[in-house]
Amino acid sequence: MASTPPPLMKKHSQTDLVSRLKSRKVLGVGGEDDDGEVHRSKVTALTHIAAVNVITFWLLISAVLFTSTSLMALAFPNQLYEIIFELTTTRISIRLYGGALLCISLILWNGLYTAEKVIIQWTLLTEACYFGVQFLVTSITLLEMGTLSNSAIVLLFGEIFFLLVTLSYYHHLGRRTKKI
């Protein structure tokens, strides 16, 4: 007597909990990410990753700009001041400004290489505070001098632009994403 093999049973992965959990783990949904957030779909997980990549790119641009400006202020203090205010000044104040910018750029470079959400938020807040204070100081200085050069106008608009972009990233990183 030849025995017939038992009929093959089809496995339904929708009803098998272990298989569903493995599939969701492979897709990267359902589990906690580095920030402790649980993404219920791949779309929210990918959106979160894209937002982090954009913020990381912004921190890279900021770190490069702060580093280059600080090095220029340290190496060529007279030229930097003359470009902005079209006046000459002592080198010591511009070199101190360059040193402060270099310190902030080190904070930005450090924030670039971390995955901690809180550290990135503080890095963005540091940058936003700098741009806010620089805008106020530059505006008051230009009002006291009574002159307004094209370079100073570009500087003021640049400070406002960078302040708004940095604050928007800070706000985006600080709010919780809605669970779908």
Secondary structure as UniProt FT lines:
FT   TURN            13..15
FT   HELIX           17..27
FT   TURN            34..35
FT   HELIX           42..75
FT   HELIX           77..85
FT   HELIX           91..112
FT   HELIX           117..145
FT   HELIX           150..174
//
